[in-house]
Amino acid sequence: MKLLICEDHALFRDGLKQLINLYNCEIEVVEAANMAEVYQQIDHHDFSLILLDLNMPGSNGVATLPEVCRRTAAPVVVVSADDRNETIQMAAKQGVAGYLPKSSDSQTIISVIEKVLAGEKCFPQAALLETKLTGEVSLNTRQIEIVQCLVDGLSNRQIADKLSLSEGTIRQYVTIILRTLGVDNRTQAANAGRKLLLQT
């Protein structure tokens, strides 16, 4: 399992890395200190999870999230000092899997990592209650592209060729999409996706 920590403050980055290593020493932790390094890492490696600070050099805050989510199949968890509900809500609508305020304690951080790795979405409860995000289907731009391909009946290999991605990455995307849509197979995903695309 490989995890990417995207954080420009070395002290916080090192602390987060140590916490993850204590939680599971078998997790390979890769680091990035600015957005250029983030894109370089996600373009060349398949990660199981990405922890992303919103305010690194080269970042435009929440506006950066769609591009990050488009370029990786890995779930993205925002780690930020900004714990305002409106920021959390905007991030959730960009397709990220979770949001961790930097004020979170170690137990909360590990809990969120565990839940997201298990396929859940994890946001501070107050923000969820305010916008009822728990009842919404949230797909990022890349996931919507793949849903359209499923609707069109394309195989994983055909989708990979069309989007210039590896077949393994497409399989990872499809697994996440099935889970997000609450369905069991590609046919059900295509049917649910067809209805979802009509709403967009």
N, C-alpha and C positions, 0 to 999 in steps of 0.2 A: 504494500500500500504506500502510495506517495502523496504527500500533502504539501501545498505551496502556501507559504506565509508571505504576504505582500504588505510590508510595513517599513517606513523610512526611519523610524526611531529605533536605533540598535538596542537600547535597553529593553524596550517593550517587546521587540522581536525576539531577543534572546530569552526573555522570561517566558514568552509564549512557547518557544521551542522546547525549553526545559520542561514546561508543564506537559506538553504533548509526549515527550520522551518518557516522563515518569508514568504517564497514563498507559502508553504502549511503546516499548522500546523498539518494536519491529516496524514502526511507521518511519519511512524515510522522509525527512523534512527538507524541503528546498526553500531558499529565501530569495526575495526580490525587494529592492529598496526604492524603486521608481517604476513608472508605468512602462518605460522602454524594456526594463528587465522582466516585468510581468508578461508582456506580449511575447518576448523572446522565449520565456519558459513555457507558456501555454501553447505556443506554436510548435514546440519541439518535444513536448512530453505529455503523456496522459496522466492526469492527476485524479485521485479519488475525491479530493476536496480542496477548495481554495479559500483561504481566509484573506480578505481584502480590506485594507484601510482606504477610506474614501478620499483622504487628503494627502496623498503622496505627490512628489514632484511629477508633473506631467498629467495629473488627474484633473478632471473637471467635476469632481464630486459625483453625485447621483447620475449625471449625464454620461459618465464613463461606463456605467454598468451595462447598457445594451451591447456595446462593442465587446466587453469582456465575456458576457454570456454567449454572444454569437460565436466567439472563437474557441470556446471550450464546451465539452459535454459535462464537465465536472460541476457538481453543485457549488455555488459561490455563497459564502457567508460574509456579510459586511461586518467589519470590526471597526468601530468608530467612537470617538469622543462625543459625537453629536447624538444625543439620545432623545431628540425631539420627536414626538409622534409623527409630525408631518414628514420629516426626513425618512423615518422608518417606513411609512406608508408609501412614499415615492419609490424607495428602494424595492419594496415588495412588488410593486407593479412593474418593475423592470425585469422580473423573472429570477431574482436571487432566491436562494433556499432558506436564508436565515439572516438575522441581524443581532450582533452582539455589541452592546455598549461597552466601552473600555472600562467602565466602572464595575463590570460584572466580576463576581468572585470566581475562584478557580473551579469550584464545583459546578457553577452555572456554565462556564466555558466548556468543560468536559461534557456536561449533559447535552449542550447544543451540538457539539461535534458528534456525539454518539447518535443523536436523533437524526441529524442530517445524513450521516453515513448510512443510517437504516432506511433512508428514503423519505423521511418526514420533512416538513417545513417548520421552522422554529423562529418565531418573532416574539418580542415582548408583548405580554398579554394585553396591556393597556392599548397599544396601537392596534392590535387585532380587533379588540372589542369596538374601538371607535369607528372603524371602517368595515367591520364584518368581513374581513379578508378571508376568514376560514371558510366562507361559502363561495368563494370565487375560484375559478380556474385561471391560474397565472402561467402563461407560456412566454418565453422570450422569443425574439425574432427568429433565431436559428431553429428553435423547436417548432415554431409555426411553419417554417419552410419544410421541415421533415414531415409534419402532419399533412401538409398538402401533398407531399410525395406518397404518403401512405394512402391518402384518399385516391390518388391516381393509380394505385396498385403497384408501385415500384418495389422491387426487392432491395435488400440492404446494399447489395453490390451496385445496383443501378443508382440508388440514392448517393452512395459514396462517390461514384463517378460523376454524377451531376453536380455535387457540391464540393468536389475536390477534397474529400476527407477520406480517412481510412475506414474500412468496413468495421473494424473494432470500435471506432469512435461512434459510428452510426448505431451499432448495437447498443452502446451505452446510452445514446440519446433515446432510442426507442424504449429501452427499459424505463427511463425516467418519465417519458411521455405516457406510457401505459399506467405507471403509478400515479402520475398527476391527474390523468383523466379518470382514474378509478376503474380501469377495464383490465381484462385478462389476456387479450390477444390482439393481433394486428387488425383483424376484421372489425372487432368492437372499437378499436382506436380510430379506424377509418370512419366508421359510422358516427362516433362522437365528434371526431374532427370535422366532418362535413357540417354538422350542426354548428359547431364552434366557429368555423370559418364564415358561415352565413351571418354571424353576429358581429364580425370584425369589419 
